[in-house]
């Protein structure tokens, strides 16, 4: 469990202190949590404080009862820009960096690197390439493999889907879900995408002006659009469609995610004798 109590943090600027977090108190217990908010809401700063990268001005942070340690292998942090954590001559050496620091070498090191690359869906032929020759999506996977090589129990991801095409985004979040399911990893991701939060998170934390504006399951958060409006946030595209259909007196079932929306619309079309081409494919 991630527990934050009365967290305050300000950045020091030439003009003085700029508050980023103002008394954050929250407990995060779910497997996958999304932290959402507008630019400047404090969401990335909060992730850095949870990871121990940034120290709060005041307040306490614990992960399973202990303070976060940025040097601990229990916490893995994937930055928004993979270039910020790729530095070695080859992808292999990038992934091997943390295991080597932990004392692994030889066959044990090779196994760890190859397992991390495989879990990050990074093809073996990339391991001997320079990480800076990879595409944006491949760099993201290489950076993720480097994080996974430490075998963290908590994975923090700052805007992990930024700049990715839909297929690459789906792949990345499928990796996160498999880690949660198979390795008992907890994950927290920062995002500006309400669609990603609705689709991939079990729990959503809404920040605004450095404070907690809402916290709960996706269906609870999006049931109160007024709070999101006040924070300058939108609702998922599927819920916009549901709202438009209701304006015309058309009631649908659950449309929180793309999958549930396609299933709901498929049911609606069948009730009216309309065959929705491709709906079953999208629902899968």
PADOLO-638669 format. One line per 5 residues: number of its first residue (from 0); their letters; for each residue x, y, z of N, C-alpha, C. Coordinates in Angstrom, 2 decimals, m for minus. Example, Ala and Ser with C-alpha at 12.3 -4.5 7.8 and 13.67 -1.06 7.14 Angstrom:
BEGIN
0 = AS = 13.19:m5.69:7.80:12.30:m4.50:7.80:13.20:m3.30:7.80 | 12.85:m2.25:7.08:13.67:m1.06:7.14:12.90:0.03:7.87
END
This chain:
BEGIN
0 = XXXXX = 0.84:m1.20:0.00:0.00:0.00:0.00:0.87:1.25:0.00 | 0.50:2.22:m0.81:1.17:3.52:m0.82:0.37:4.46:0.07 | 1.03:5.02:1.06:0.35:5.93:1.99:1.06:7.28:1.99 | 0.29:8.34:1.73:0.82:9.70:1.76:0.03:10.50:2.79 | 0.75:11.19:3.65:0.12:11.96:4.71:0.63:13.39:4.71
5 = XXXXX = m0.27:14.33:4.42:0.00:15.76:4.52:1.27:16.16:3.75 | 1.32:15.77:2.48:2.50:16.04:1.66:2.45:17.45:1.08 | 3.50:18.21:1.35:3.68:19.54:0.78:4.99:19.57:0.01 | 4.97:20.26:m1.13:6.21:20.44:m1.89:6.10:21.69:m2.74 | 7.19:22.47:m2.76:7.26:23.66:m3.61:8.57:23.65:m4.39
10 = XXXXX = 8.50:24.11:m5.64:9.72:24.30:m6.43:10.26:25.69:m6.16 | 11.59:25.79:m6.10:12.23:27.09:m5.89:12.52:27.70:m7.26 | 12.00:28.89:m7.48:12.19:29.59:m8.75:12.85:30.94:m8.46 | 13.36:31.62:m9.48:13.94:32.96:m9.26:12.94:33.93:m8.63 | 11.65:33.69:m8.86:10.62:34.57:m8.30:10.21:34.16:m6.89
15 = XXXXX = 10.72:33.03:m6.42:10.34:32.53:m5.10:9.84:31.10:m5.18 | 9.12:30.66:m4.17:8.62:29.29:m4.14:7.33:29.16:m4.94 | 7.26:28.07:m5.71:6.06:27.77:m6.50:5.46:26.48:m5.96 | 4.35:26.57:m5.22:3.75:25.36:m4.63:3.34:24.36:m5.71 | 3.67:23.08:m5.48:3.28:22.01:m6.42:2.30:21.05:m5.77
20 = XXXXX = 2.52:20.74:m4.50:1.62:19.85:m3.76:1.24:20.52:m2.45 | m0.05:20.49:m2.14:m0.55:21.24:m0.98:m1.37:20.36:m0.05 | m0.69:19.57:0.77:m1.39:18.78:1.77:m2.03:17.52:1.24 | m1.31:16.76:0.44:m1.84:15.51:m0.13:m1.89:14.43:0.94 | m3.07:13.90:1.19:m3.25:12.76:2.08:m4.12:11.74:1.38
25 = XXXXX = m3.56:10.55:1.13:m4.31:9.52:0.41:m3.63:8.17:0.59 | m4.42:7.12:0.54:m3.89:5.75:0.56:m4.27:5.08:m0.75 | m3.28:4.48:m1.39:m3.49:3.82:m2.69:m3.26:2.33:m2.50 | m4.31:1.56:m2.69:m4.26:0.13:m2.39:m4.49:m0.78:m3.59 | m4.91:m0.23:m4.71:m5.26:m1.06:m5.86:m4.01:m1.47:m6.65
30 = XXXXX = m4.19:m2.43:m7.55:m3.06:m2.94:m8.33:m2.56:m1.94:m9.36 | m3.49:m1.24:m10.02:m3.10:m0.26:m11.05:m3.84:1.05:m10.78 | m3.09:2.10:m10.48:m3.66:3.41:m10.18:m3.23:4.41:m11.25 | m4.18:5.22:m11.71:m3.87:6.32:m12.62:m3.94:7.63:m11.85 | m2.94:8.48:m12.04:m2.95:9.83:m11.47:m3.18:10.79:m12.62
35 = XXXXX = m4.30:11.52:m12.57:m4.67:12.40:m13.67:m4.75:13.84:m13.19 | m4.60:14.76:m14.13:m4.68:16.18:m13.81:m4.12:16.98:m14.97 | m4.42:18.25:m14.98:m3.89:19.13:m16.03:m2.40:19.34:m15.82 | m1.74:19.88:m16.83:m0.33:20.25:m16.69:m0.18:21.22:m15.52 | 0.76:20.93:m14.63:0.97:21.78:m13.47:0.15:21.40:m12.26
40 = XXXXX = m0.61:20.30:m12.35:m1.45:19.88:m11.22:m0.66:19.18:m10.13 | 0.58:18.77:m10.44:1.41:18.12:m9.43:1.52:16.62:m9.58 | 0.97:16.06:m10.65:0.92:14.60:m10.76:2.30:13.96:m10.93 | 3.16:14.54:m11.77:4.50:13.98:m11.94:5.33:14.17:m10.68 | 5.17:15.30:m10.03:5.88:15.54:m8.77:5.47:14.52:m7.73
45 = XXXXX = 4.18:14.20:m7.68:3.70:13.21:m6.73:4.34:11.85:m7.00 | 4.43:11.46:m8.26:5.05:10.17:m8.61:6.51:10.15:m8.18 | 7.21:11.26:m8.39:8.62:11.33:m8.00:8.78:11.24:m6.49 | 7.85:11.81:m5.75:7.91:11.72:m4.29:7.62:10.31:m3.83 | 6.65:9.65:m4.45:6.35:8.26:m4.11:7.58:7.38:m4.38
50 = XXXXX = 8.29:7.68:m5.48:9.46:6.89:m5.83:10.71:7.25:m5.05 | 10.64:8.29:m4.23:11.81:8.69:m3.45:12.80:9.52:m4.23 | 12.47:9.87:m5.47:13.36:10.68:m6.30:13.39:12.12:m5.80 | 12.23:12.61:m5.38:12.08:13.95:m4.84:11.60:13.86:m3.40 | 12.20:14.64:m2.54:11.81:14.64:m1.13:10.75:15.73:m0.89
55 = XXXXX = 9.68:15.41:m0.18:8.68:16.45:0.12:9.22:17.47:1.11 | 8.68:18.67:1.07:9.06:19.67:2.06:8.60:19.25:3.45 | 7.44:18.60:3.50:6.92:18.08:4.76:5.93:16.97:4.45 | 5.60:16.19:5.47:4.70:15.08:5.28:5.45:13.76:5.20 | 4.70:12.66:5.21:5.32:11.34:5.19:4.78:10.49:4.04
60 = XXXXX = 5.68:9.66:3.51:5.34:8.71:2.46:5.82:7.34:2.90 | 4.96:6.33:2.80:5.39:4.97:3.07:4.86:4.04:1.98 | 5.65:3.03:1.69:5.25:1.97:0.76:5.33:0.67:1.52 | 4.18:0.08:1.76:4.09:m1.12:2.60:4.75:m0.89:3.95 | 4.55:0.32:4.48:5.01:0.64:5.82:6.40:1.22:5.93
65 = XXXXX = 7.15:1.27:4.83:8.53:1.77:4.87:8.69:2.99:3.96 | 9.59:3.92:4.32:9.82:5.08:3.46:10.40:4.64:2.11 | 10.08:5.34:1.03:10.62:4.97:m0.28:12.12:5.23:m0.37 | 12.83:4.33:m1.03:14.27:4.46:m1.23:14.55:4.40:m2.73 | 15.00:5.51:m3.34:15.22:5.51:m4.79:16.30:4.53:m5.24
70 = XXXXX = 17.15:4.10:m4.31:18.21:3.15:m4.64:17.77:1.71:m4.43 | 16.56:1.54:m3.91:16.05:0.19:m3.69:15.61:m0.43:m5.00 | 15.80:m1.74:m5.12:15.35:m2.45:m6.32:13.85:m2.70:m6.27 | 13.19:m2.32:m5.18:11.75:m2.56:m5.05:10.92:m1.57:m5.86 | 11.53:m0.45:m6.25:10.81:0.60:m6.98:11.42:0.79:m8.36
75 = XXXXX = 10.59:0.71:m9.38:11.04:0.99:m10.74:10.33:2.21:m11.28 | 11.07:3.12:m11.90:10.50:4.38:m12.39:10.77:4.50:m13.88 | 9.71:4.60:m14.68:9.83:4.82:m16.11:9.50:6.27:m16.40 | 10.49:7.03:m16.85:10.30:8.45:m17.11:9.53:8.68:m18.41 | 8.96:9.86:m18.53:8.17:10.19:m19.72:9.02:10.12:m20.98
80 = XXXXX = 10.26:10.58:m20.87:11.15:10.58:m22.03:12.21:9.51:m21.82 | 12.15:8.39:m22.57:13.09:7.29:m22.35:14.55:7.70:m22.52 | 14.80:8.74:m23.32:16.17:9.21:m23.51:16.82:9.63:m22.20 | 15.99:9.97:m21.21:16.51:10.41:m19.93:17.06:9.26:m19.09 | 16.77:8.02:m19.48:17.31:6.90:m18.71:18.01:5.86:m19.58
85 = XXXXX = 18.27:6.21:m20.83:19.08:5.37:m21.70:20.43:6.06:m21.90 | 21.51:5.34:m21.68:22.82:6.01:m21.71:23.96:5.12:m22.19 | 23.77:3.80:m22.19:24.86:2.88:m22.51:25.07:2.76:m24.02 | 26.17:2.09:m24.39:26.48:1.93:m25.81:25.52:0.96:m26.50 | 25.02:m0.02:m25.74:24.08:m0.99:m26.31:22.86:m1.12:m25.42
90 = XXXXX = 21.79:m1.62:m26.00:20.57:m1.87:m25.23:20.86:m2.90:m24.14 | 21.67:m3.91:m24.47:22.03:m4.94:m23.48:22.64:m4.30:m22.24 | 23.62:m3.41:m22.44:24.30:m2.79:m21.30:23.37:m1.88:m20.52 | 22.43:m1.26:m21.20:21.45:m0.45:m20.49:20.62:m1.32:m19.55 | 20.12:m2.43:m20.07:19.29:m3.33:m19.25:20.11:m3.95:m18.13
95 = XXXXX = 21.40:m4.21:m18.42:22.27:m4.90:m17.45:22.78:m3.99:m16.34 | 22.58:m2.70:m16.47:23.21:m1.75:m15.54:22.84:m2.03:m14.09 | 21.57:m2.06:m13.78:21.14:m2.27:m12.39:21.51:m3.66:m11.87 | 21.29:m4.74:m12.65:21.70:m6.06:m12.16:23.20:m6.15:m11.88 | 24.01:m5.48:m12.71:25.46:m5.48:m12.46:25.77:m4.79:m11.13
100 = XXXXX = 25.09:m3.68:m10.87:25.30:m2.99:m9.60:24.92:m3.88:m8.42 | 23.94:m4.76:m8.66:23.49:m5.68:m7.60:24.41:m6.89:m7.47 | 25.44:m6.98:m8.33:26.41:m8.06:m8.21:26.24:m9.21:m9.17 | 25.29:m9.13:m10.08:25.10:m10.22:m11.04:26.15:m10.15:m12.15 | 26.60:m11.32:m12.61:27.48:m11.39:m13.77:27.31:m12.75:m14.44
105 = XXXXX = 28.02:m12.95:m15.54:27.99:m14.23:m16.22:26.61:m14.66:m16.67 | 26.34:m15.96:m16.50:25.07:m16.53:m16.95:23.88:m15.92:m16.22 | 24.06:m15.62:m14.94:22.95:m15.04:m14.16:22.57:m13.67:m14.72 | 23.57:m12.90:m15.11:23.31:m11.58:m15.69:22.63:m11.72:m17.05 | 23.13:m12.65:m17.87:22.52:m12.86:m19.18:21.05:m13.26:m19.07
110 = XXXXX = 20.78:m14.16:m18.12:19.39:m14.59:m17.92:18.51:m13.42:m17.52 | 19.00:m12.60:m16.59:18.21:m11.47:m16.11:17.93:m10.49:m17.25 | 18.95:m10.19:m18.05:18.77:m9.25:m19.16:17.79:m9.80:m20.18 | 17.97:m11.06:m20.55:17.09:m11.66:m21.56:15.66:m11.79:m21.06 | 15.49:m12.12:m19.78:14.14:m12.22:m19.22:13.46:m10.86:m19.20
115 = XXXXX = 14.22:m9.81:m18.82:13.64:m8.46:m18.79:13.27:m8.00:m20.19 | 14.14:m8.27:m21.16:13.84:m7.88:m22.54:12.61:m8.62:m23.06 | 12.53:m9.92:m22.76:11.38:m10.70:m23.21:10.10:m10.20:m22.57 | 10.15:m9.89:m21.28:8.94:m9.42:m20.60:8.51:m8.06:m21.14 | 9.47:m7.26:m21.59:9.15:m5.95:m22.17:8.86:m6.05:m23.67
120 = XXXXX = 8.77:m7.29:m24.18:8.47:m7.52:m25.61:9.49:m6.85:m26.51 | 10.76:m6.87:m26.08:11.85:m6.29:m26.86:12.59:m7.43:m27.56 | 12.60:m7.42:m28.87:13.18:m8.51:m29.65:14.68:m8.65:m29.38 | 15.21:m9.89:m29.34:16.63:m10.13:m29.04:17.59:m9.38:m29.95 | 17.21:m9.18:m31.22:18.12:m8.51:m32.16:18.39:m7.05:m31.79
125 = XXXXX = 17.59:m6.48:m30.91:17.81:m5.10:m30.50:18.89:m4.97:m29.42 | 19.23:m6.06:m28.76:20.09:m5.98:m27.57:21.48:m5.44:m27.87 | 22.01:m5.70:m29.06:23.36:m5.25:m29.38:23.37:m3.93:m30.15 | 22.21:m3.33:m30.31:22.13:m2.02:m30.98:22.30:m0.89:m29.98 | 22.68:0.27:m30.48:22.65:1.47:m29.64:21.19:1.81:m29.34
130 = XXXXX = 20.87:2.12:m28.09:19.47:2.47:m27.77:19.01:3.72:m28.52 | 19.95:4.53:m28.96:19.59:5.79:m29.61:19.29:5.61:m31.10 | 19.45:4.37:m31.59:19.06:4.06:m32.96:17.64:3.51:m33.05 | 17.02:3.29:m31.89:15.69:2.71:m31.85:14.62:3.76:m32.12 | 13.45:3.30:m32.52:12.31:4.21:m32.67:11.82:4.64:m31.29
135 = XXXXX = 10.91:5.60:m31.27:10.39:6.08:m29.98:9.76:4.97:m29.16 | 8.93:4.16:m29.82:8.28:3.06:m29.11:9.27:2.02:m28.62 | 10.29:1.72:m29.44:11.31:0.76:m29.05:12.16:1.28:m27.90 | 12.45:2.58:m27.91:13.18:3.17:m26.78:12.38:3.02:m25.49 | 11.07:3.22:m25.57:10.22:3.07:m24.39:10.30:1.64:m23.85
140 = XXXXX = 10.29:0.65:m24.75:10.39:m0.74:m24.33:11.77:m1.05:m23.76 | 12.82:m0.47:m24.36:14.17:m0.69:m23.85:14.32:m0.10:m22.44 | 13.79:1.10:m22.25:13.83:1.72:m20.92:13.03:0.90:m19.92 | 11.88:0.39:m20.35:11.06:m0.45:m19.47:11.80:m1.73:m19.11 | 12.48:m2.34:m20.08:13.25:m3.55:m19.79:14.32:m3.27:m18.75
145 = XXXXX = 14.97:m2.09:m18.86:15.97:m1.72:m17.86:15.39:m1.59:m16.47 | 14.17:m1.08:m16.40:13.48:m0.97:m15.11:13.12:m2.36:m14.58 | 12.61:m3.22:m15.45:12.17:m4.55:m15.03:13.33:m5.45:m14.63 | 14.54:m5.14:m15.12:15.70:m5.96:m14.77:16.01:m5.92:m13.28 | 15.51:m4.90:m12.59:15.68:m4.81:m11.14:14.62:m5.59:m10.38
150 = XXXXX = 13.66:m6.15:m11.12:12.56:m6.92:m10.54:11.82:m6.13:m9.46 | 11.32:m4.92:m9.81:10.63:m4.09:m8.81:9.27:m4.66:m8.43 | 8.85:m4.33:m7.22:7.50:m4.70:m6.78:6.52:m3.55:m6.98 | 7.05:m2.34:m7.20:6.24:m1.16:m7.51:6.78:m0.51:m8.76 | 5.91:m0.31:m9.74:6.30:0.29:m11.01:5.61:1.64:m11.15
155 = XXXXX = 6.40:2.70:m11.29:5.88:4.05:m11.46:6.17:4.49:m12.89 | 5.14:4.95:m13.59:5.28:5.31:m15.00:4.74:6.72:m15.23 | 5.61:7.60:m15.71:5.22:8.99:m15.95:4.86:9.17:m17.42 | 3.58:9.37:m17.71:3.08:9.52:m19.08:3.65:8.43:m19.99 | 3.44:7.16:m19.64:4.09:6.08:m20.40:3.63:5.96:m21.84
160 = XXXXX = 2.43:6.43:m22.15:1.90:6.28:m23.51:2.12:7.52:m24.37 | 2.79:8.54:m23.84:2.99:9.78:m24.60:3.75:9.51:m25.89 | 3.18:9.93:m27.01:3.84:9.77:m28.29:3.72:8.41:m28.93 | 3.06:7.47:m28.27:2.92:6.13:m28.82:1.68:6.02:m29.70 | 1.77:5.21:m30.75:0.59:4.96:m31.55:m0.31:3.97:m30.81
165 = XXXXX = m1.56:3.79:m31.22:m2.48:2.93:m30.48:m1.96:1.51:m30.24 | m1.29:0.92:m31.24:m0.79:m0.44:m31.08:0.31:m0.51:m30.03 | 1.23:0.47:m30.06:2.32:0.50:m29.08:1.79:0.76:m27.67 | 0.79:1.63:m27.58:0.17:1.90:m26.28:m0.48:0.64:m25.71 | m1.23:m0.06:m26.55:m1.89:m1.29:m26.11:m0.87:m2.32:m25.65
170 = XXXXX = 0.25:m2.43:m26.38:1.31:m3.36:m26.00:1.89:m3.00:m24.65 | 2.20:m1.71:m24.45:2.82:m1.29:m23.19:1.92:m1.60:m22.00 | 0.64:m1.27:m22.11:m0.25:m1.52:m20.98:m0.54:m3.01:m20.80 | m0.45:m3.79:m21.87:m0.61:m5.24:m21.71:0.57:m5.81:m20.93 | 1.76:m5.23:m21.13:2.93:m5.64:m20.35:2.72:m5.32:m18.88
175 = XXXXX = 2.24:m4.11:m18.61:1.99:m3.71:m17.22:0.97:m4.65:m16.58 | m0.10:m4.95:m17.29:m1.12:m5.84:m16.74:m0.57:m7.24:m16.47 | 0.29:m7.73:m17.35:0.86:m9.06:m17.15:1.78:m9.08:m15.94 | 2.49:m7.98:m15.70:3.35:m7.89:m14.51:2.51:m7.92:m13.24 | 1.40:m7.21:m13.27:0.50:m7.19:m12.12:m0.05:m8.59:m11.85
180 = XXXXX = m0.45:m9.26:m12.91:m1.09:m10.57:m12.77:m0.10:m11.67:m12.43 | 1.06:m11.67:m13.10:1.99:m12.79:m12.98:3.08:m12.57:m11.94 | 3.46:m11.31:m11.70:4.57:m11.02:m10.80:4.14:m10.27:m9.54 | 2.83:m10.05:m9.39:2.30:m9.36:m8.21:2.88:m7.95:m8.05 | 3.17:m7.31:m9.20:3.68:m5.95:m9.19:2.51:m4.98:m9.04
185 = XXXXX = 2.72:m3.90:m8.29:1.76:m2.80:m8.23:2.24:m1.72:m9.19 | 1.30:m1.06:m9.86:1.67:m0.05:m10.85:0.89:1.24:m10.63 | 1.57:2.36:m10.82:0.94:3.68:m10.79:1.42:4.43:m12.02 | 0.47:4.93:m12.81:0.88:5.70:m13.99:0.24:7.07:m14.00 | 1.06:8.04:m14.40:0.63:9.43:m14.56:0.16:9.61:m15.99
190 = XXXXX = m0.99:10.24:m16.17:m1.50:10.42:m17.53:m2.41:11.64:m17.63 | m2.46:12.21:m18.82:m3.43:13.27:m19.11:m4.60:12.70:m19.89 | m4.53:11.41:m20.23:m5.56:10.78:m21.06:m6.63:10.14:m20.20 | m7.82:10.68:m20.27:m8.93:10.08:m19.53:m9.31:8.72:m20.10 | m9.10:8.54:m21.40:m9.40:7.25:m22.02:m8.48:6.16:m21.47
195 = XXXXX = m7.19:6.48:m21.33:m6.25:5.51:m20.78:m6.56:5.21:m19.32 | m6.92:6.24:m18.56:m7.26:6.04:m17.15:m8.48:5.13:m17.02 | m9.49:5.38:m17.86:m10.72:4.57:m17.80:m10.46:3.13:m18.21 | m9.62:2.97:m19.21:m9.42:1.63:m19.79:m8.48:0.76:m18.96 | m7.43:1.36:m18.39:m6.38:0.53:m17.81:m6.28:0.57:m16.29
200 = XXXXX = m6.87:1.57:m15.63:m6.70:1.71:m14.19:m7.84:1.07:m13.40 | m7.51:0.58:m12.23:m8.53:0.11:m11.28:m8.94:1.23:m10.34 | m8.08:2.25:m10.27:m8.22:3.30:m9.29:m7.72:4.59:m9.93 | m8.43:5.70:m9.72:m8.02:6.98:m10.31:m7.91:8.04:m9.22 | m6.78:8.74:m9.23:m6.55:9.86:m8.32:m6.53:11.13:m9.16
205 = XXXXX = m7.46:12.04:m8.88:m7.57:13.29:m9.63:m6.92:14.41:m8.83 | m5.92:15.06:m9.44:m5.25:16.19:m8.79:m5.62:17.49:m9.48 | m5.71:18.54:m8.68:m5.95:19.88:m9.20:m5.31:20.89:m8.27 | m4.46:21.75:m8.81:m3.77:22.77:m8.00:m3.04:22.15:m6.81 | m2.48:20.97:m7.02:m1.68:20.34:m5.98:m2.46:19.69:m4.87
210 = XXXXX = m3.77:19.51:m5.05:m4.59:18.87:m4.02:m5.39:17.72:m4.64 | m5.88:16.83:m3.78:m6.72:15.72:m4.24:m8.13:16.24:m4.46 | m8.62:16.14:m5.68:m9.97:16.57:m6.00:m10.95:15.41:m6.00 | m10.47:14.22:m6.30:m11.32:13.03:m6.29:m10.44:11.80:m6.28 | m10.99:10.72:m5.75:m10.25:9.45:m5.70:m11.25:8.31:m5.64
215 = XXXXX = m11.12:7.37:m6.56:m12.04:6.24:m6.55:m11.90:5.40:m7.80 | m12.80:4.43:m7.94:m12.82:3.58:m9.12:m13.22:4.40:m10.34 | m12.81:4.00:m11.55:m13.15:4.77:m12.75:m14.63:5.09:m12.89 | m15.48:4.10:m12.61:m16.92:4.35:m12.75:m17.42:5.40:m11.76 | m16.78:5.50:m10.61:m17.15:6.53:m9.63:m16.66:7.91:m10.08
220 = XXXXX = m15.43:7.96:m10.56:m14.85:9.24:m10.98:m15.62:9.85:m12.14 | m15.94:9.03:m13.13:m16.59:9.56:m14.33:m18.09:9.72:m14.17 | m18.62:9.27:m13.04:m20.03:9.52:m12.73:m20.24:10.95:m12.23 | m19.14:11.64:m11.89:m19.22:13.01:m11.38:m18.42:13.94:m12.30 | m18.90:14.18:m13.52:m18.15:15.00:m14.47:m17.93:16.44:m14.02
225 = XXXXX = m18.73:16.91:m13.07:m18.57:18.29:m12.59:m17.19:18.49:m11.98 | m16.73:17.50:m11.20:m15.41:17.59:m10.58:m14.33:17.66:m11.66 | m14.48:16.83:m12.68:m13.51:16.84:m13.77:m13.53:18.17:m14.51 | m14.73:18.71:m14.73:m14.84:20.01:m15.40:m14.11:21.09:m14.61 | m14.26:21.06:m13.29:m13.61:22.06:m12.44:m12.09:21.95:m12.50
230 = XXXXX = m11.60:20.73:m12.80:m10.16:20.51:m12.90:m9.64:20.67:m14.32 | m10.54:21.07:m15.23:m10.14:21.23:m16.62:m9.90:19.93:m17.33 | m10.56:18.86:m16.86:m10.39:17.53:m17.45:m11.65:17.11:m18.20 | m11.47:16.21:m19.12:m12.57:15.74:m19.95:m13.00:14.36:m19.50 | m14.04:13.83:m20.12:m14.45:12.46:m19.89:m14.01:11.63:m21.10
235 = XXXXX = m13.92:10.30:m20.97:m13.53:9.46:m22.10:m14.45:9.66:m23.30 | m13.91:9.45:m24.49:m14.68:9.63:m25.72:m15.91:8.73:m25.74 | m15.79:7.54:m25.17:m16.93:6.62:m25.17:m18.09:7.17:m24.35 | m17.77:7.86:m23.25:m18.83:8.44:m22.43:m19.44:9.67:m23.10 | m18.64:10.37:m23.90:m19.21:11.48:m24.69:m20.25:10.94:m25.66
240 = XXXXX = m19.93:9.81:m26.28:m20.89:9.19:m27.19:m22.15:8.75:m26.46 | m21.97:8.18:m25.28:m23.12:7.75:m24.48:m24.01:8.95:m24.15 | m23.37:10.08:m23.81:m24.11:11.30:m23.48:m24.90:11.80:m24.68 | m24.29:11.75:m25.87:m24.97:12.19:m27.08:m26.16:11.30:m27.42 | m25.98:9.99:m27.24:m27.08:9.07:m27.50:m28.25:9.33:m26.56
245 = XXXXX = m27.95:9.64:m25.31:m29.01:9.94:m24.34:m29.78:11.20:m24.73 | m29.09:12.15:m25.37:m29.78:13.37:m25.80:m30.88:13.06:m26.80 | m30.71:11.94:m27.51:m31.72:11.53:m28.49:m32.62:10.42:m27.94 | m32.56:10.24:m26.61:m33.42:9.26:m25.97:m32.99:7.82:m26.16 | m31.74:7.61:m26.55:m31.23:6.25:m26.76:m30.42:5.83:m25.54
250 = XXXXX = m30.91:4.85:m24.82:m30.22:4.37:m23.63:m29.30:3.20:m23.99 | m28.13:3.20:m23.40:m27.16:2.14:m23.64:m26.69:1.57:m22.30 | m25.96:0.49:m22.38:m25.37:m0.08:m21.18:m24.06:0.60:m20.85 | m23.18:m0.13:m20.17:m21.87:0.40:m19.77:m21.06:0.80:m21.00 | m20.54:2.02:m20.99:m19.70:2.49:m22.10:m18.46:3.20:m21.57
255 = XXXXX = m17.95:2.72:m20.42:m16.80:3.37:m19.80:m15.54:3.21:m20.64 | m15.35:2.02:m21.20:m14.16:1.75:m22.00:m14.56:1.42:m23.43 | m13.57:1.36:m24.31:m13.85:1.00:m25.71:m14.49:m0.38:m25.80 | m13.95:m1.32:m25.02:m14.47:m2.68:m25.07:m15.93:m2.73:m24.64 | m16.24:m2.10:m23.50:m17.63:m2.12:m23.03:m18.54:m1.33:m23.96
260 = XXXXX = m18.01:m0.27:m24.58:m18.82:0.52:m25.51:m19.19:m0.30:m26.75 | m18.24:m1.02:m27.30:m18.54:m1.84:m28.48:m19.54:m2.94:m28.14 | m19.38:m3.55:m26.97:m20.33:m4.60:m26.58:m21.73:m4.01:m26.39 | m21.79:m2.84:m25.75:m23.08:m2.19:m25.50:m23.75:m1.79:m26.81 | m22.96:m1.22:m27.72:m23.53:m0.80:m29.00:m23.92:m2.00:m29.86
265 = XXXXX = m23.14:m3.07:m29.77:m23.47:m4.28:m30.51:m24.82:m4.83:m30.05 | m25.03:m4.81:m28.73:m26.31:m5.26:m28.17:m27.45:m4.36:m28.64 | m27.20:m3.05:m28.62:m28.21:m2.09:m29.06:m28.58:m2.31:m30.53 | m27.57:m2.50:m31.36:m27.82:m2.71:m32.79:m28.60:m4.00:m33.04 | m28.25:m5.04:m32.30:m28.94:m6.32:m32.48:m30.41:m6.20:m32.09
270 = XXXXX = m30.68:m5.40:m31.05:m32.07:m5.20:m30.62:m32.89:m4.53:m31.72 | m32.19:m3.76:m32.57:m32.88:m3.05:m33.66:m32.63:m3.70:m35.01 | m32.09:m4.93:m34.98:m31.89:m5.67:m36.23:m30.79:m5.13:m37.10 | m29.81:m4.43:m36.48:m28.69:m3.87:m37.24:m27.44:m4.66:m36.92 | m26.73:m5.11:m37.94:m25.49:m5.84:m37.74:m24.34:m4.85:m37.69
275 = XXXXX = m23.63:m4.82:m36.55:m22.51:m3.90:m36.38:m21.23:m4.57:m36.85 | m20.76:m4.22:m38.02:m19.58:m4.84:m38.60:m18.34:m4.52:m37.78 | m17.61:m5.58:m37.37:m16.36:m5.39:m36.65:m16.51:m5.20:m35.17 | m17.73:m5.16:m34.64:m17.91:m4.90:m33.21:m17.29:m5.99:m32.37 | m17.46:m7.25:m32.80:m16.90:m8.35:m32.01:m15.39:m8.31:m31.99
280 = XXXX = m14.77:m7.82:m33.10:m13.32:m7.72:m33.14:m12.83:m6.68:m32.15 | m13.50:m5.52:m32.12:m13.10:m4.46:m31.19:m13.33:m4.90:m29.75 | m14.38:m5.64:m29.50:m14.70:m6.05:m28.13:m13.66:m6.99:m27.56 | m12.94:m7.68:m28.41:m11.91:m8.60:m27.94:m10.63:m7.88:m27.57
END
